[in-house]
Amino acid sequence: MEVKTPKESLTILTDLVLPGETNYLDNLFGGELLARMDRACSIAARRHSSRIVVTASVNHVAFNKSIPVGSVVTLEAKVSRAFKSSMEIYVDVWIEDRQSGLKTKVNEGIYTFVAVDETGKPVDVPQIKPETELEKQRFDGALRRKQLSLVIAGKMKPNDANELKALFKY
C-alpha cells in the first residue's frame, strides 16, 4: 500500500452562516459547526483511504471564538495520521473579515474515522508521511492522543502507553 501525504487529503469547505443556523446571539450553532466539521473530515478521510469511511469519534473540539451570522466560514481538514484502519483528521475553522478579507482561525477539531468495506468491516488504509512542521507536530501528537483515548477507555494499560509515559520522564 502506498504512503500518502496529508495534502493529498486536504479538503476545503467554504460556506456562509445564515440566520436559520444561529442561536439567540446570532452566532452559528455549535451543533451546526460540528456537522460541517464532520463533513469536511469525512471527505478528507475518504480521499486518503479511497474507501467508505465512518466517524469513530470526535476527539477534541475547541469553540474558541463565536461565528456571527453573515460570516464566511472556511474549514480545512486533512489526515494527520493513519493507523491500521483508522485515521485522525485535524480540522481548522477560519472566518474572513468582511472588509479586509483576512482569515482568522476561530476553532479547531480532531476527529477519528475508520475505513470500511461494503459490509462495514474495517479495512487497512495507507500510511501518512508528513511534510510540513505543523504536519509533523500533528502526526507525532496523534499517537499520544490515541494512546490517551485507549487508556481512558480501558483498552490499554497505562504502563503500555509508551508515548504518553515519555512526556513525563524528567
Buried (B, 14 or more C-beta within 10 A) or exposed (E): EEEBBBEBBBBEBEEEBEEEBBEEEEBBBBEBBBEBBBBBBBBBBBBBBEBBBEBBBBBEBEBEEBBBBEBBBBBBBBBBBBBEBBBBBBBBBBBBEEEEEEBEEBBBBBBBBBBBEEEEEBBEBBBBEBEEEEBBEBBEBBBBBBBBBBBEEEEBEEEEBEBBEEEEEE
